[in-house]
Amino acid sequence: MEYNLADLFESVVDVVPDREALVYIDVPGTGAERRLTYAELDAAANRVGHHLLDSGVRPGEHVGLHLYNGVEYLQTVLGCLKARIVPVNVNYRYVEDELIYLYRDADLVGLVFDAEFTDRVAAALPRAEALRHLVRVGTPAPGVAEVPAVAFGEAEASGSAERGFAARSGDDQFIIYTGGTTGMPKGVMWRQEDLFFSGLGGGAPTGEPVKTPEELAERVAAGGDGITFLPAPPLMHGTSTLTAFIGFNFGQRVVLHRRFAPEEVLRTVEKEKVTSMSLVGDAMLRPLIDALEGPMKGTDMSSMFSVSSSGAVMSDTVRRQFRALVPNVMLLDNFGSSESGFNGTATEDSGPERGFRIRVNSRTQVVDPATYEPVAVGEVGRIAQCGRVPLGYYNDPRKTAETFFEKDGERWVLLGDMATVDEEGVVTVLGRGSQCINTGGEKVYPEEVEQALKSHPDVYDALVAGVPDAKWGHHVAAVVQLRGGAARPSLQDIQTHCRTRLAGYKIPRQLVISDELRRSPSGKADYRWAREVAVAADG
């Protein structure tokens, strides 16, 4: 056996076949639940893998997953991995042109899609010449365009429930498409062995690394029952799927909802005794707080041990509010990316006064992007990681050359995050370099200003962008969503509040009030939209 994700999953199945692996709440149209043991999920994945092979999809070819959360999503990912077919995530918010780009860029030959997206798939299909096999989950609404697809139930029935796949390798690939808010998405190519150690628990950031593939099953046989993960974001974002696989790798239980609905999530926490939840920053944690203070007041959260955020930092204000309601839960701000896996976790003193501070793993450094050499203490550089990193971006040698490099015989990835490092090696993340605002020669990172804005009692959510300015080059603009019933603050009110927390050049010079801020389904900020709104309001 190698460090191959399908091999590792099967080794876990073999030691805990009757343990519950996956619970899917609220099956559409029925209000029912689906519960699968490890053995049942294994057999279901076998059926999908064999169907794809029997339909002419060859090992190494790419199959897209254009799906909401559900059993079918993880079943298809596992089925692809078993058959050595490469699963590719598809952002379900994409419209026709974006879908055409992704279908073609990823060289998809197969697609598994939800019936709700039939019209979009039909529109993109004529220009996705390589797509030759489609599988549809659910029934399309009357009157939608016809698409030549096999019903998922028929696909399942046609495939063998037995394993019987060819030998696999740790070199088999796993591709995660990422981005899209500042340009078209990029496909991050991982060797499965590298992904296991960088993002799926093999490196064990809180324990001993897994020394052999066989050791994973041994650990599962010795424990792991009683832990229940709830990945709240969409599985089509890499972090959520990887979180589910961490649970599977250690024989734990994974609970899913089709879409993020705060009240339903809290009901599930109470009913299923969820122990760990992953989400994306304030955009998901704040609605949970609102529900706990309102219609879900009194929900039993005693089973919860941890809430972790990736992709966005939980603001200090929101953390305090949640801790007041659920005092025994550990809040973790994890730092990582599709290109690096897990890098580290925020320190206890991380916050508005000292910034987003993380203790990074031994493979992470802050480097000068021109020389790739480590920066001096206090100097600004970019975060980089060496060792088990991706092979590059699929179909994009130019961006691969810009992001991945070799130094001292090791392969490195250069992330977009700007940071400094102190004498103890603690890294302070400043923000994405691409979103940095240059105002009068000073650099302002939006995340820092957003933290200050969200500590205002009337501000529910905030995004910050740079707007062209004749005097300063750019000025800082705040696009703000107010709390329900809050009085409309003036720009001066906001500036007065921020002056106690930020240097003068970081203070917003423009305030735009919006009914709702645009974020991705996973909660990540859409800075392009915020910039457009601020520029339009500036006149």
N, C-alpha and C positions, 0 to 999 in steps of 0.2 A: 504494500500500500504506500502511496505517495501523499504529499500534502496537496491533495486535490479535493475541492469542496464536496464533490459528489461522493468520493471515497470516504471522506471524513463523516459526512451525514449518514451514509450507510453503516459505518462502524458504530455510530451512536444508536441507530435503529436496532442493530443486532443485540445490543445490551439492554435496551429499555423499550422493546416493541410495544408494550401495552400502556406506556406512559402517555398522557395527553400531550400532544405537540402543538396543536393549533386550534384556536377558538375564534370563529368569525361571528360577530354579533350583527343582528338585523339584516338577514338575507333579503335583498330587494324584493318587494312585492309580497312577502310572506310574513315578515316580522319574526321569522324563525332564526335559529342559530345552527351553525355547523360545527361539529367537534370531531377532530381527527386525532387518533393516536399516532405515534411515530410509525408504526407498521402500516396504518391506513394511508398516511401522507406519502410514505415511501411507494406504496403500490399505485397511488394516484399519480405520482410523478413519473413512475415507470410507464404508465399508460400514455402520458403526453410525449415522453421521449421516444417511445416506439412508434407512436403515430407520426411524429415529425420525420423520423427516419424512413418509415414505410411510405411516406408521401414524397420522398425524394430529396428532403433536406439533408445535406451531407455534413459530417463532422467538420468543424471549422467555419461553417457558414453562419450567417447572422439572422436571428429572429427577433423582431421587435415586440415589446409588450406595451400596448396602447390601452391601458386598463386603469380603472379605479382599484382601490384596495379590495382584496378578496382572496379566498382560497385559491382561485384560479391563477392569481398573480404568482404566489410563491410556488404553487404546484408546477407552473410552467417554467419558472426559473430553475427549479430542481430538475425537471424533466430535460431541459436543455443541457444542463451541466452533466447529467447522467449520459446523454447521447453525444457529448463533446461538441454540442452546438453552442454558439456564443449568444447569450441573452443580451438584449439591448433595451434599456429603458426609454420610453417615449413620454414626453411631457404632455399630459392630456389637455392642457390649456392651449396648445399650439393650434393655429389656424392653418389654412391650406398651404400658403407659401412656406411657412416654417416646417410643416410636416413633409412637404416635398423635399426640402433641403435635408432634413434628418433622414428620411427614408433612403435618399440617394447617397448622402455622405456616408451613412453607416453600411451601405451595400446590403440592405435587408433583402433576403429572399423569402422570408416568411413573416407573418404578422398575426398576433393574437390580440383582438381588440374587443372592447365593450360595445354592445349594440347601440348605446347612446351616441357613439362617435361614427356611426355608419355614414352619415352625410359627408363628414370631413374626410373619411377614408376614401369614399367614392370620388370626391373631388381631386384628391391627390394621386389616386391610383394610376390614371393615364400617363403621368409623368414619372412614375416610379417603375421603370421598365424591368428592373430585376425582380420585383415582387411577384412570386409565382404561387404561393400557398398562403391562404388566409383562413383563420379560425375565429369565429364570432362567439362571444360570450353573451347570452341573453337573446331576446327577440327584439328586432327593430320596431319602432313605432310605425303605424300604417302610413303609407305614402312616401316613405323615405326611399332614396335611391337604392337600386339593386346592386349588391356586391357579391361576386362569386366566392362565397365563403362556406366552410364546413362548420356546422354547429358544434360548439365545444362538447356537448354531451355525446354527439356522434363520434367526435375525435377520440374522446375517452374510451368509448365502447369498442372502438376498432383497435386500440393498442393493448398489447399484453401487459398484465399486471406484474409479470416476473421481471427480474433484472436482466441478465443476459446481454449486457452491453460490452463493447470492446474495452480493452484496457485503457486507462486514462493516465494523465501525467500532471505533475505540478506546473508544467509549462502551458497547460490549457489556459485559454484567456477568459477574462471577465471584463466587459466594457461598460463603463459608466459615462453616459452623456451628461454634461454639466454646463451651466451658463445659460446664456440667452437673454439676460437683462441688459447687457452692454454689447451684444453681438450674437451671431449665430452660435449654437452649442458646439462643444468639442467632445469627442469621445476619448475618454481616458482608458488606455489599454493596460490592464494589470495581468501579470502572471498570477494564477490562483494561489500558488505557494506564497508569493510576496504579499498578496492581499490578506491571506490568512494571518500572517505575522504582523502586518502593519495596521489592519483595521478590524480583524474578526476574532480577536482574543488570543491568537497564538502567541503573541508577545507578552500577554498577561501583564498589563500595566500595574495591576494591583496584586500580582502573585508571581509564581514561578513560570517562566516560559515553557511551552510544550516542547519536549526534547525529541519525541518521535511521534509519527502519525498514530501509532497504536496507543500511545499514552492518553490521547483524548478520550477514547472509549473507556479506558481504565478509570479516568477521573469521573466520567459520567456514572459508571457503575457504582462508584464509591459515594456519590452524592449528586446534588443538583436539583432534586425534586423539591417542590415547594416554592420555587422562584417563578414568577409570572411577569413577563415583559409586555408592555403596551407601547408599541411605536405609534405615536399620534400622527406624525406627518404622512403624506402620501408615500407609498412604496416606490413610486416612479422617481423619487429623489433618492439618490444613492444611500444617504445616511440611514434612512428608515429600513431599506432592505438589508443593509449590513447589520443593523441592530437586531433584526429578526434572525439573521444567521448566527449572530453571537449567541442568541438564546438556543438555537438548534444545536450549535457546536458543543454546548454544555448540558444538553438534555433537559432544557427548561421549557416552559410553556410560553407561547406567544399568543397574544390576544389582539384582534384587529377590528376596526370599524371601517365601513366603506368610505365615509368622509368624516372630517373632524367636526364634531358637534359637542360642545362643552358639557351640556347636561347629560348626554348619553355616555360620554367618557366617564363622568363621575359615577353614574349608575353602575357602569361596568367595574370601576375600581372597587366599589362596595361589594357587588355581587360575586366577582371573580377573585377577590382578594389579591388584586394587583400589587406587586411589590416594587416594581421599577417602571418608570415611564420616561420615554424620550420625546422631546418636543423641540420647537425652534423659538427660543427667546420669548419676549413679552407678547408677541402676536398670538401665541397660544396659551401662555401662562395667565395672562391678564383675563381672558374670557373665562378661564376656570375659576379665577378669584371672584369674578362677578357672579358666577353661578353659585359658588359656595357662600357668598354673602346674601344671595337672593333666593331663587327657587330651590336650590339644592342645599340650603343651610341645614346642618345637622347630618350631612352625609358621613358615613363611617369611613374614615381614611386611615384607620389604624394599621392596615396591612402594608401601607406604603413605606418603603425604606428610602428610595431616592427618586429624584426628578433630575434628568440631565438634559442640557440644551447644547445643540450643535448648530452652527450656521448663523447664529445671532446670540448676542450676549443678553442675559437677563439683567435688566436695570436694577440698581440698588433699591429703588422705591418699590418695584414690583416684588423683589425678593422679600423685603420686609413685610409687605402685605400678605404674601403667601405664608411666611413663617408664623405670622400672628394667627393664621387660621389652622395651619397644619405644622405645629412646632417641632415635631419629631422627624420630619423628612429632611434628608440631606439634599441640598441644591448644588448641582455640579454644572459649571460652565466648561464644557470640553472644547478644545481647540483642535481642529483638523480640517481636512478637505478631501475632495475626490482624488486629488493628485498626491496626497501624502498619507491618507489614513489618519490615525490618531497621533497627535503631537504632544498633548499635555492637558492638564486641568488647571483652572484658575486657582490662585492661592486664596487663603482666607481673608487677606487684607486687600484683595482686589476690589476696586470700587471707584466712585467718582473722584476721591482725593488722590489716589495713587495710580489710577488707570486699570486696564484689563491686564493683570499680571498672571503669567502661567509658569509653572514648573515643567519644563519640556523634557522629553526623553533624551537619551544620550546621543541620538542620531540627528538632533535638530540644532541648528546654529542660526545666528543673525549675521549675514554676510554683506559685503559691498557688492552690489550687482554688477559692477564693472570688472572687478578682479576676482570675485568669489572668495575673497579672504575674509576671515572673521573681523567684524568691526570692533573698535575699542569700546570700553565701557562708556555708556551714555551716548554713543554715536548712533545715528539712524541708519538702518540697513534693511534688508529684506530677509524674511524667514526662509531657510532652506533646510532640506532634509536629505540624508544620504542613506545608502544601503538598499533596503527593500522598497524601491520606488517603482512607479509604472514604467512601461517601455516607451511611452510617449503618447501623442495624440493620434488617433486613427485617421488616416488619409490626410494628414496635415504636417508635412516635414518642416515647414517654416515655423509654425508655432511650437513644434517639438524642439527645434533648435533654440528658440527663444526661452524655453522653460526648463529644459533638461540639459545637464552638462556633466562632464566627467572631471574629477580632480583627485589626484593621488591614487589613481587606479580604481576609484569608486564612482558609482553613478549617483547624481544628485538631482533633486527637483527644486526649482526656485519659485517660491510661492509669491503671490501678489501682495501679501501683507507686509506693511512697514512696521518696524519694531526697534526697540533698544534692548540692551542687556545690562544688568548690574553686576557688581562684584561677586555675588553669590550664584550667578548664572540664571537668575530669574529674568524672564523675558516680558517686557511690557509691549503689548500689541497696540499700535497706534491706529491702524485701519488699513483699508485697501488703498494702495498707491493710486489706482485708477480713479478713485473717488476723492482724492485729496484736493482741497481747495486752496489755491494760491491767491491770497488777498494782501496786496501791498508788500509782496515779498515774503510774507509769513505763511506757513503751511498749517492748514486746519483740517483735521480728520473728522468727518461727519459723525461718527459713532460717539465721540466725546461730547459733542454739542447735543446730540440726541439724548444722552443720559441726563444732562442738565435740564433739558426741556421737559423730560418726562417726570422729573421730580417736582414740577409745578402742579399745584393741586387741581387746576382746571384742565390740564393736558392729559389726554388719554393715550395718544400715540403721536410720534413725530418722525419726520424724515428731513434731512438737511442736504442742501445742494448748493453749488456755486453758480451765481448768475453774473454774466459779463457786466463790468462796471468801468466807466470811462476813467475814473480816478484811481481805483484800487486794482484794476485788472479783472477781479471778480469780487463780489461780496457774498457773505454768508446769508442764505435764505432758509427760513424754517417753514416747512409745510406741516401743519398741525391739525390733528383731530381732537376735538374737545370732548370732555366727559358729558354724559347726558345731563341736561339741566344746568350746565355751567354757564356763567356769564361770559360774554365774549371779551377776552383780554385785549388790551391795546399792545402795540409793538413796544411801547415804553414799559408796560407791565412785565412783558417777557424779558426785556433787556435788564430791568432792575433785578429780576429774579436770577438771571444768569450771571450777573456781575459778581455775585458772591461765590460763584463756582468756576468761572472761566476767566482767562486773560481777556483784556479788552478787544484784541483783534479777532477773537473767536465768537464774540457776541453777534447774534443775528442782526442784520441791517434791514431785513425784510421779513414780514410775517404773512403767510397765506393760510387762511382757515379752510379746511376741506371737510366735507361730510364723512369721508372715509379715505384712508390711505391705501394705495395699491401695493400689494405684496403678492408673492407667489403663493401657491397652495400650501407650501411648507412654512410660510411666514417670512421668507427672505425679502429684504427691501427691494423695491423697484426704483432705483435711483434715476434711471433715465426718465421715468414718468414724473418723478418729483422735480427734476430739473426743468422739464417742459412746462409743468404747471407754474413753477416760480417765474420762469422767463415770460410766459404769457401774462401773468399777473403784474409783472414789472412794466409791461407796456412798451 
